[in-house]
Amino acid sequence: MTFEKENDAYWMPFTPNRAFKKNPRILDSSLGMYYTTTEGQKILDGCAGLWCVNAGHGNKKINEAIKTQVDRMTYSPSFQAGHKLAFELAERLANLMPDDLNHVFFTNSGSESVDTALKIARAYQKARGKPEKIKLIGRERGYHGVNFGGLSVGGIMPNRQAFGPLLPEVDHLPHTHDLAKNAFSKGQPEHGVDKADRLLDLIALHGANTIAAVIVEPMAGSAGVLVPPKGYLERLRKICTDNDILLIFDEVITAFGRMGDSSAAAHFNIQPDMMTMAKGLTNGAVPMGAVMVSDKLHGALMNGPENMIELFHGYTYSGHPLACAAGIASLDVYAEEGLFERAARLAPYWQKAIHSLRRHDCILDIRNIGLVGAIELKPIEGKPSVRAFDAYLKAFQAGLLIRTTADIIALSPPLIITEQQIDTIVNILDDILAKA
Ligand SMILES: Cc1ncc(COP(=O)(O)O)c(C=O)c1O
């Protein structure tokens, strides 16, 4: 595809637009593990689109469910009216996700899910007579989307820098990445449980009576796959419980199989008070997000006169019929094809394969959990990000889609990947890293 003047109209997200348009990479179709470009090149998908196409591309069952719903009803308001699929999907999610996360608020993206969860946290504290509990605690290197709430609790500097002032009454925990102690960890790193104790410092500083909630990604994806150290999430849960602070897991990436389980909460056996999700919820086929809320929180907000709206919040497209149809079909596919179990089964093979790249001098760290991996490269002096982005371009040329953040290569393939395709990913990267 050649870029003419008119192609300048599209302002692409998280993309250096001018550079891209000089050297465009245009995807035209997709099926299974592969994209095909407009030039006819097949590209193996090493990152499930953007961590979302967990059942692979063009899944027939999901496509059929969307097509059927297109002919029945493409839009229904969800304020003061409803449609069956939204109730059905909510019920299915409540059954799938851990313990008492039994209530679902639908949104259209991960960012909206995060802002919704933060608002519910504050509304809950007000509803139970603790209006002074308003502070929101995020974490350095956290990614919680791009809306003002998510940006404020998020901890990725370039995402925040141009948009301040962000929300007041926010503070951050330290991130858990410790290359000196944990480089080349397989699965959860040994060191770093103490990083959770920094929450005690924030409690000492602000007072638990001012803190509404802590939000973390159980595994930080976008900042470069930061796997939680052993005991860290358990410790965070305990400190939150002891101090009457809500714990929100942002599972926009980790829910729906990425960890080899329905969620990171299930994988680590830790119960958050709320869980945000999106991405794999519809296999990326129709935009949708959701917040799963515990019985305790939901119950506290279901007070007051029955004819009154309990939460003044919602989106025109909350519970959109096409998204619900895609969501229900995705859950069916995940169950029928046993994809969460498949991810768990493949995880040891995946681990061994990506750690085999360790011999390259340009590598600082390799880490993994479930069907996620990261290869952290030594930055070229004075040129941060250049080495990884060069690897991205070379991988694309060689027929592999990866994701890079700063000098970190992140990998998170669809859960339908085969061992042979894992080998292909590793072989392509091996070649590139040998020359990096
Ligand atoms: C943990 C997490 N939260 C929120 C988001 C934002 O999701 P969206 O891009 O759908 O708004 C993302 C996106 O990558 C994410 O990884």
The ligand as an ORCA input file, in Angstrom:
! r2SCAN-3c Opt
* xyz 0 1
  C      -3.782     -3.804     32.471
  C      -4.436     -2.911     31.472
  N      -5.390     -2.072     31.877
  C      -6.033     -1.270     31.014
  C      -5.722     -1.278     29.680
  C      -6.421     -0.363     28.742
  O      -7.238     -1.066     27.894
  P      -7.823     -0.364     26.569
  O      -6.675     -0.155     25.653
  O      -8.818     -1.373     26.069
  O      -8.477      0.892     27.000
  C      -4.735     -2.149     29.211
  C      -4.360     -2.179     27.800
  O      -3.369     -2.742     27.393
  C      -4.068     -2.982     30.138
  O      -3.090     -3.808     29.749
*
